[in-house]
């Protein structure tokens, strides 16, 4: 889900920048690109998770993995008898029961060489002494998800445990699927919300451009009207000067005519 989180964070940054430059066309273009990229990344990441069996079966594989035995031939029958404080014959009885119960393991796991016993054999002998044969057999079956040799009732008990484990895995898979569907729905809602916001920003930007165009046209018309007014004023000034000059000429002519009569 890291890809989803990263995409949402990246997308939020673009939203913030676009809102900061509300009427910037480049910011809106970047926001639109980011939304589509984030939607693609979200769906890809969620689809990849839903198709990848690793994240749902990892614990199951871990639980179903058989115990790997580390072979260490350090002990003889006498050593084990001294450690467990039992007779030597009892050591061989323990060894026979353990190999019988762990029937899927090769004998070398517990007896790496002739007359030698591994540290795992010692550990299992201690468990066998502590639990008793029947309880130990059931314990090994449960821990390793394996059918163990013994009475039919013991095998049934292990089978019931395995069925319960499978039901638990199914429940976990169902919960994971529900969480994935919820994540997909949440991501789709987020993308839808952001696309709606983008459309609102685009509409407001369009309205702003329209208002700017109207304002520009008004300023142009005002400049034209101002030019007309200035032209009229110049014409009126010129006409007034012309009339004044004509008046002066008439006055001079009348004066001249009066002088000549005298």
C-alpha positions as CSV (number, residue, x, y, z in Angstrom):
1,X,0.0,0.0,0.0
2,X,3.0,2.3,0.0
3,X,2.4,3.1,-3.6
4,X,-1.2,4.3,-2.7
5,X,0.0,6.4,0.2
6,X,2.8,8.0,-1.9
7,X,0.3,8.7,-4.8
8,X,-2.1,10.4,-2.4
9,X,0.6,12.5,-0.8
10,X,1.9,13.5,-4.2
11,X,-1.6,14.4,-5.3
12,X,-2.3,16.5,-2.3
13,X,0.8,18.6,-3.0
14,X,-0.5,19.3,-6.5
15,X,-3.9,20.3,-5.1
16,X,-2.3,22.7,-2.6
17,X,-0.2,24.3,-5.4
18,X,-3.2,24.6,-7.7
19,X,-5.3,26.2,-5.1
20,X,-2.5,28.6,-4.2
21,X,-2.4,29.7,-7.8
22,X,-6.1,29.5,-8.3
23,X,-6.4,30.9,-11.8
24,X,-3.1,29.5,-13.1
25,X,-3.7,27.4,-16.2
26,X,-0.4,25.5,-15.7
27,X,-1.3,24.6,-12.1
28,X,-4.7,23.3,-13.3
29,X,-3.1,21.2,-16.0
30,X,-0.6,19.8,-13.5
31,X,-3.4,19.0,-11.1
32,X,-5.4,17.2,-13.8
33,X,-2.3,15.2,-14.8
34,X,-1.6,14.4,-11.2
35,X,-5.1,13.2,-10.5
36,X,-5.0,10.8,-13.5
37,X,-1.5,9.5,-12.6
38,X,-2.5,9.0,-8.9
39,X,-5.7,7.1,-9.9
40,X,-3.7,4.8,-12.1
41,X,-1.1,4.2,-9.4
42,X,-3.8,3.6,-6.8
43,X,-5.6,1.0,-8.9
44,X,-2.4,-0.6,-10.0
45,X,-1.1,-0.9,-6.4
46,X,-4.4,-2.3,-5.1
47,X,-4.9,-4.7,-8.0
48,X,-1.3,-5.9,-7.5
49,X,-1.9,-6.6,-3.9
50,X,-5.2,-8.4,-4.5
51,X,-3.5,-10.6,-7.1
52,X,-0.4,-11.3,-5.2
53,X,-0.8,-14.4,-3.0
54,X,2.3,-13.7,-1.0
55,X,0.8,-11.2,1.4
56,X,-2.2,-13.5,2.2
57,X,-0.3,-16.8,2.3
58,X,2.9,-15.8,4.0
59,X,1.7,-16.7,7.5
60,X,0.1,-19.8,6.2
61,X,3.4,-20.9,4.6
62,X,5.2,-20.1,7.8
63,X,2.8,-22.1,9.9
64,X,2.8,-25.1,7.4
65,X,6.6,-25.2,7.1
66,X,7.9,-28.3,8.7
67,X,10.4,-27.9,11.4
68,X,13.9,-28.1,10.0
69,X,16.2,-30.2,12.2
70,X,19.7,-29.1,12.8
71,X,21.9,-32.2,12.9
72,X,24.5,-32.3,15.6
73,X,26.0,-35.6,16.6
74,X,27.2,-34.8,20.1
75,X,25.7,-37.4,22.3
76,X,26.1,-41.1,23.0
77,X,23.5,-43.2,24.8
78,X,25.5,-43.0,28.0
79,X,25.6,-39.2,27.6
80,X,21.8,-39.0,27.3
81,X,21.3,-41.4,30.1
82,X,23.4,-39.3,32.4
83,X,21.7,-36.0,31.3
84,X,18.2,-37.4,31.6
85,X,19.0,-39.5,34.7
86,X,17.5,-42.7,33.2
87,X,18.9,-46.0,32.4
88,X,20.6,-46.6,29.1
89,X,17.8,-49.0,27.9
90,X,15.3,-46.2,28.5
91,X,17.2,-43.9,26.2
92,X,16.8,-46.4,23.4
93,X,13.1,-46.8,24.2
94,X,12.7,-43.0,24.0
95,X,14.6,-42.9,20.7
96,X,12.4,-45.6,19.1
97,X,9.2,-43.7,20.1
98,X,10.5,-40.4,18.8
99,X,11.5,-41.8,15.4
100,X,8.1,-43.6,15.2
101,X,6.2,-40.3,15.9
102,X,8.4,-38.2,13.6
103,X,7.9,-40.7,10.8
104,X,8.3,-38.1,8.0
105,X,11.8,-37.1,9.2
106,X,14.8,-39.1,8.0
107,X,16.5,-41.1,10.8
108,X,19.7,-39.2,10.3
109,X,17.9,-36.2,11.9
110,X,18.0,-37.9,15.2
111,X,20.8,-40.4,14.7
112,X,23.4,-38.8,12.5
113,X,25.8,-41.7,12.8
114,X,26.0,-45.1,14.5
115,X,25.8,-44.9,18.2
116,X,25.4,-41.1,18.1
117,X,22.3,-39.0,18.9
118,X,21.7,-35.4,17.8
119,X,20.8,-32.4,20.0
120,X,17.3,-32.5,18.6
121,X,16.9,-36.0,19.9
122,X,17.9,-34.8,23.4
123,X,15.3,-31.9,23.2
124,X,12.6,-34.3,22.0
125,X,13.4,-36.8,24.7
126,X,12.9,-34.1,27.3
127,X,9.5,-33.2,25.9
128,X,8.6,-36.9,25.8
129,X,9.4,-37.3,29.5
130,X,7.5,-34.1,30.4
131,X,4.3,-34.8,28.4
132,X,4.1,-38.5,28.3
133,X,3.8,-40.6,25.1
134,X,0.1,-39.7,24.2
135,X,0.3,-36.0,24.9
136,X,3.7,-35.8,23.2
137,X,2.3,-37.5,20.0
138,X,-0.6,-35.0,19.8
139,X,1.8,-32.0,20.5
140,X,4.1,-33.0,17.6
141,X,1.1,-33.4,15.3
142,X,-0.3,-30.0,16.1
143,X,3.0,-28.2,15.9
144,X,3.9,-29.7,12.5
145,X,0.5,-30.0,11.0
146,X,1.3,-33.6,10.3
147,X,-0.6,-36.9,10.8
148,X,1.2,-38.8,13.5
149,X,1.3,-42.5,14.1
150,X,-0.9,-43.8,16.9
151,X,-4.6,-44.4,17.7
152,X,-7.3,-43.2,15.4
153,X,-8.6,-40.8,18.0
154,X,-5.3,-39.0,17.9
155,X,-5.3,-38.6,14.2
156,X,-8.9,-37.3,14.4
157,X,-7.7,-34.7,16.9
158,X,-5.0,-33.4,14.6
159,X,-7.4,-33.3,11.7
160,X,-9.8,-31.2,13.7
161,X,-7.0,-28.8,14.5
162,X,-6.0,-28.6,10.8
163,X,-9.7,-27.8,9.9
164,X,-9.9,-25.1,12.5
165,X,-6.6,-23.6,11.2
166,X,-8.0,-23.7,7.6
167,X,-11.2,-21.9,8.7
168,X,-9.0,-19.3,10.5
169,X,-7.0,-18.8,7.3
170,X,-10.3,-18.4,5.3
171,X,-11.5,-15.8,7.8
172,X,-8.3,-13.9,7.5
173,X,-8.4,-14.0,3.7
174,X,-12.0,-12.7,3.9
175,X,-11.0,-9.8,6.2
176,X,-8.0,-8.9,3.9
177,X,-10.3,-9.0,0.9
178,X,-12.8,-6.7,2.7
179,X,-10.0,-4.3,3.6
180,X,-8.8,-4.2,0.0
181,X,-12.3,-3.5,-1.3
182,X,-12.6,-0.7,1.3
183,X,-9.3,0.7,0.2
184,X,-10.3,0.6,-3.4
185,X,-13.6,2.3,-2.6
186,X,-11.9,5.0,-0.5
187,X,-9.4,5.7,-3.3
188,X,-12.1,5.9,-5.9
189,X,-14.0,8.4,-3.6
190,X,-10.9,10.5,-3.2
191,X,-10.3,10.5,-7.0
192,X,-13.9,11.4,-7.6
193,X,-13.7,14.3,-5.1
194,X,-10.6,15.6,-6.6
195,X,-12.0,15.5,-10.1
196,X,-15.0,17.3,-8.9
197,X,-12.8,20.0,-7.4
198,X,-10.8,20.2,-10.6
199,X,-14.0,20.8,-12.6
200,X,-15.0,23.5,-10.2
201,X,-11.6,25.2,-10.5
202,X,-11.8,24.9,-14.3
203,X,-15.3,26.5,-14.3
204,X,-14.2,29.3,-12.1
205,X,-11.1,29.9,-14.2
206,X,-13.3,30.0,-17.3
207,X,-15.6,32.6,-15.6
208,X,-12.5,34.6,-14.5
209,X,-11.2,34.6,-18.1
210,X,-14.6,35.8,-19.3
211,X,-14.7,38.6,-16.8
212,X,-11.1,39.5,-17.7
213,X,-12.1,39.6,-21.4
214,X,-15.2,41.8,-20.6
215,X,-12.9,44.1,-18.6
216,X,-10.4,44.3,-21.4
217,X,-13.2,45.1,-23.9
218,X,-14.5,47.8,-21.5
219,X,-11.1,49.4,-21.1
220,X,-10.7,49.4,-24.9
221,X,-14.1,51.0,-25.4
222,X,-13.3,53.6,-22.8
223,X,-10.0,54.4,-24.5
224,X,-11.9,54.8,-27.8
225,X,-14.5,57.1,-26.2
226,X,-11.7,59.1,-24.6
227,X,-10.1,59.4,-28.0
228,X,-13.3,60.6,-29.5
229,X,-13.7,63.2,-26.8
230,X,-10.2,64.5,-27.3
231,X,-10.8,64.8,-31.0
232,X,-14.0,66.7,-30.5
233,X,-12.3,69.0,-28.0
234,X,-9.5,69.7,-30.6
235,X,-12.0,70.3,-33.3
236,X,-14.0,72.7,-31.1
237,X,-10.7,74.6,-30.2
238,X,-9.8,74.9,-33.8
239,X,-13.2,76.1,-34.8
240,X,-13.1,78.7,-32.0
241,X,-9.7,79.9,-33.2
242,X,-11.0,80.1,-36.7
243,X,-14.1,82.1,-35.7
244,X,-11.9,84.4,-33.6
245,X,-9.6,85.0,-36.6
246,X,-12.5,85.8,-38.8
247,X,-14.0,88.2,-36.3
248,X,-10.6,90.0,-36.1
249,X,-10.4,90.2,-39.9
250,X,-14.0,91.7,-40.2
251,X,-13.2,94.2,-37.5
252,X,-10.0,95.3,-39.3
253,X,-11.9,95.5,-42.6
254,X,-14.7,97.7,-41.1
255,X,-12.1,99.9,-39.5
256,X,-10.3,100.3,-42.8
257,X,-13.5,101.2,-44.6
258,X,-14.3,103.8,-42.0
259,X,-10.9,105.5,-42.4
260,X,-11.2,105.7,-46.1
261,X,-14.6,107.6,-45.9
262,X,-13.1,110.2,-43.8
